[in-house]
Amino acid sequence: PLTALKGLDRHGCTIYLGTFSKSLGAGIRIGYLVVPRELAEPAARCKTLLDNGNPWLEQATLAEFIASGGFDGHLRRIRQTYMDRRDALVETLRRHFGDVDLRGLEGGMHLVWHLPRHFPTAVQVEELARQRGVGVYAFSDGGAWEFDGSNYAERVLMFGYSSLSESQIRGGVSRLAAAVEDACAKRKRHLEAGLVPQREGT
């Protein structure tokens, strides 16, 4: 696992926030803060004033699960599961698309694909995939915003794989490849017929 910034902090100037939503399930609705010691009491007061605290039973159960070693065992199992799913995604993308430019492989639940220049844009690929029943996402649909006007996100797709089986991942990438291949072939025919301008990403 990558070291959190809090683990590198030697001066007590970092507040570490976390949640059990992804490791255990969103329904548990329990998160946590690791704060410098002098901020522990003020942080607890603020939390109390905000929402009167979390239900005690869920917290007590989770505390027992952590203390018993059950949570560590669970994390080891899901890390292996997520790694297998990530590997299936990477292998299938490479099999269908060749030398793909992938980033975030160490992230654990998502990775991003920087699309080749001759491909449709990320938004267009997202729509092509949706038509085949496959969910991949352009950054613009994930709330990302570019302040420098670089259009970096125009050619970046995000893939989430943690909730899919390896067979679902392989099937989804196969359908995505067919959709992109059809779109590229159609564009090539249009270019040859002089029906569309020769501009990348259209």
C-alpha positions as CSV (number, residue, x, y, z in Angstrom):
1,P,0.0,0.0,0.0
2,L,1.1,3.6,-0.7
3,T,2.1,5.5,2.5
4,A,-0.5,8.1,3.4
5,L,0.8,11.7,3.9
6,K,0.0,11.4,7.6
7,G,2.5,8.5,7.8
8,L,5.2,10.8,6.4
9,D,4.3,13.8,8.7
10,R,6.9,14.4,11.5
11,H,5.5,17.8,12.6
12,G,1.9,17.1,13.4
13,C,0.5,19.3,10.7
14,T,-1.6,16.7,8.8
15,I,-5.2,15.6,9.3
16,Y,-5.9,12.2,7.9
17,L,-9.5,11.4,6.9
18,G,-10.8,8.0,6.0
19,T,-13.9,5.9,5.5
20,F,-14.9,2.3,5.7
21,S,-17.4,2.7,2.8
22,K,-15.1,1.2,0.2
23,S,-13.4,-1.4,2.3
24,L,-16.6,-2.7,4.0
25,G,-19.6,-1.2,2.4
26,A,-21.2,2.2,1.9
27,G,-24.1,1.3,4.1
28,I,-22.0,1.3,7.3
29,R,-21.7,5.2,7.1
30,I,-18.7,5.4,9.4
31,G,-15.5,7.4,8.7
32,Y,-12.7,8.6,10.9
33,L,-10.1,11.4,11.5
34,V,-6.6,11.1,12.7
35,V,-5.6,14.5,14.0
36,P,-2.8,15.9,16.1
37,R,-3.4,15.2,19.8
38,E,-4.2,18.8,20.6
39,L,-7.0,18.8,18.0
40,A,-8.7,15.6,19.2
41,E,-11.1,17.2,21.7
42,P,-12.0,20.2,19.4
43,A,-12.6,17.8,16.5
44,A,-14.9,15.6,18.7
45,R,-16.9,18.7,19.8
46,C,-17.3,19.8,16.2
47,K,-18.5,16.4,15.2
48,T,-21.0,16.3,18.0
49,L,-22.4,19.7,17.1
50,L,-22.7,18.8,13.5
51,D,-24.8,15.6,13.7
52,N,-24.9,14.3,17.2
53,G,-22.5,11.4,16.5
54,N,-22.8,8.0,14.8
55,P,-24.9,5.2,16.2
56,W,-23.0,3.5,19.0
57,L,-23.7,-0.1,18.0
58,E,-22.1,0.1,14.6
59,Q,-19.1,1.8,16.0
60,A,-18.7,-0.8,18.8
61,T,-19.1,-3.7,16.3
62,L,-16.6,-2.2,14.0
63,A,-14.1,-1.6,16.8
64,E,-14.4,-5.2,17.8
65,F,-13.9,-6.3,14.2
66,I,-10.7,-4.3,14.0
67,A,-9.4,-5.4,17.5
68,S,-10.0,-9.0,16.7
69,G,-7.8,-8.9,13.5
70,G,-10.8,-9.6,11.3
71,F,-10.5,-6.3,9.5
72,D,-6.8,-6.9,8.6
73,G,-7.7,-10.3,7.2
74,H,-10.6,-8.8,5.2
75,L,-8.2,-6.1,3.8
76,R,-5.7,-8.8,2.7
77,R,-8.5,-10.7,0.9
78,I,-10.0,-7.7,-0.9
79,R,-6.6,-6.4,-1.9
80,Q,-5.9,-9.7,-3.7
81,T,-9.4,-9.7,-5.3
82,Y,-8.9,-6.1,-6.5
83,M,-5.5,-6.9,-7.8
84,D,-6.8,-9.8,-9.8
85,R,-9.6,-7.7,-11.3
86,R,-7.1,-4.9,-12.1
87,D,-4.8,-7.4,-13.8
88,A,-7.7,-8.8,-15.8
89,L,-8.6,-5.3,-17.0
90,V,-5.0,-4.4,-17.9
91,E,-4.5,-7.7,-19.7
92,T,-7.7,-7.4,-21.7
93,L,-7.2,-3.8,-22.7
94,R,-3.7,-4.7,-24.0
95,R,-5.0,-7.7,-25.8
96,H,-7.7,-5.6,-27.7
97,F,-5.9,-2.3,-28.0
98,G,-2.2,-3.0,-27.9
99,D,0.3,-0.8,-26.0
100,V,-2.2,1.2,-24.0
101,D,-1.1,4.2,-21.9
102,L,-2.5,3.4,-18.4
103,R,-2.0,5.3,-15.2
104,G,-2.9,4.7,-11.6
105,L,-2.3,1.0,-11.6
106,E,-1.3,1.1,-8.0
107,G,-4.5,2.9,-6.9
108,G,-6.6,-0.1,-6.0
109,M,-10.1,0.6,-7.5
110,H,-9.7,2.7,-10.6
111,L,-7.3,3.3,-13.4
112,V,-7.2,5.8,-16.3
113,W,-6.5,5.2,-20.0
114,H,-4.9,8.0,-22.1
115,L,-6.5,7.4,-25.5
116,P,-4.5,7.4,-28.7
117,R,-4.7,10.5,-30.9
118,H,-6.5,8.6,-33.6
119,F,-9.3,7.5,-31.3
120,P,-12.6,9.3,-30.7
121,T,-12.6,11.6,-27.7
122,A,-13.2,10.3,-24.2
123,V,-16.8,11.6,-24.2
124,Q,-17.4,10.0,-27.6
125,V,-15.9,6.6,-26.4
126,E,-18.1,6.8,-23.3
127,E,-21.2,7.2,-25.4
128,L,-20.1,4.4,-27.8
129,A,-19.5,2.1,-24.8
130,R,-22.9,3.0,-23.2
131,Q,-24.6,2.0,-26.4
132,R,-23.0,-1.5,-25.9
133,G,-24.0,-1.7,-22.2
134,V,-20.5,-0.8,-20.9
135,G,-19.8,1.9,-18.3
136,V,-16.5,3.8,-18.8
137,Y,-16.3,7.5,-17.8
138,A,-14.8,10.6,-19.2
139,F,-13.4,13.0,-16.6
140,S,-16.0,15.6,-17.4
141,D,-18.7,13.2,-16.1
142,G,-16.8,12.7,-12.9
143,G,-16.8,16.3,-11.8
144,A,-13.2,17.0,-12.9
145,W,-12.5,20.5,-13.9
146,E,-9.4,21.9,-15.8
147,F,-8.4,25.4,-14.9
148,D,-5.5,25.7,-17.4
149,G,-7.5,25.1,-20.6
150,S,-5.2,22.3,-21.6
151,N,-8.0,19.9,-22.6
152,Y,-6.0,17.1,-20.9
153,A,-9.2,15.3,-19.9
154,E,-10.5,15.2,-23.5
155,R,-8.5,12.0,-24.1
156,V,-8.7,10.3,-20.7
157,L,-11.1,7.6,-19.7
158,M,-11.6,6.3,-16.2
159,F,-12.2,2.6,-15.4
160,G,-13.6,1.3,-12.1
161,Y,-13.2,-2.4,-11.6
162,S,-13.7,-3.2,-7.9
163,S,-17.3,-4.2,-8.2
164,L,-17.0,-6.3,-11.4
165,S,-16.0,-10.0,-11.8
166,E,-13.1,-10.8,-14.0
167,S,-15.4,-12.3,-16.6
168,Q,-17.6,-9.1,-16.6
169,I,-14.4,-7.0,-17.1
170,R,-13.3,-9.1,-20.0
171,G,-16.7,-9.1,-21.6
172,G,-17.0,-5.3,-21.2
173,V,-13.7,-4.6,-22.7
174,S,-14.5,-6.9,-25.6
175,R,-17.7,-5.0,-26.3
176,L,-15.9,-1.7,-25.9
177,A,-13.2,-2.8,-28.4
178,A,-16.0,-3.7,-30.9
179,A,-17.6,-0.3,-30.5
180,V,-14.4,1.6,-31.0
181,E,-13.4,-0.5,-34.0
182,D,-16.8,0.1,-35.6
183,A,-16.6,3.9,-34.9
184,C,-13.0,4.1,-36.4
185,A,-14.0,2.1,-39.4
186,K,-17.0,4.3,-40.0
187,R,-14.9,7.5,-39.7
188,K,-12.3,6.1,-42.1
189,R,-15.1,5.4,-44.7
190,H,-16.4,8.9,-44.2
191,L,-12.9,10.4,-44.7
192,E,-12.4,8.4,-47.8
193,A,-15.7,9.6,-49.2
194,G,-14.8,13.2,-48.2
195,L,-17.8,13.4,-45.8
196,V,-16.0,14.7,-42.7
197,P,-12.9,16.9,-42.2
198,Q,-9.7,15.2,-41.3
199,R,-9.4,16.4,-37.7
200,E,-8.3,14.2,-34.8
201,G,-10.8,13.3,-32.1
202,T,-14.0,13.7,-34.3
